[in-house]
């Protein structure tokens, strides 16, 4: 984990909970996966690269630097990478006021917290973007910790951001479940032995998510909430 002030809202020792749920944010709780796709597409075009949106969407969920490196040709002058990253940040920022939480997202976080689970947002978004995402989610009363890109040296599919979230709420990987929407989420959690509940609301198919290793797949937060008792989260509570 990189140096910095650390994840927000860390639980104090007296508030520790033994089990918890880690949530991805973009595409999982907030309907932003395609906004990111559009922002990256425009950012690439500004630097002279015509990358198809379909290719971009499949990489949303990776960290920005990793996404750029994955999508642009190896023969490029890598000095352009920072230009693309900066352009994406500026373009995505113009959509902050349009961000919307998926149906059931806030209620899902509330139910998990009220049932005694620690709730952490395991996001690799920039701090300023995370603030806008949390404002759209309007669920801070039920969130015990939140990470940003500052808290991880390596982005998904590396598990650094999940490690930071676990540390922030003081639980072990064996006492956690992860909820995400991308294959990169599933891969990152699998490296820590954390089961992933995957949601298709970010635009990735059930087949792809299951092939990546998701233990369960639901349409979105409301579908998961409606089936919470029989889900991996319900099993965590019962165990």
Order of alpha helices (4+ residues) and beta strands (2+ residues): beta-alpha-alpha-alpha-alpha-alpha-beta-alpha-beta-alpha-beta-alpha-beta-alpha-beta-alpha-alpha
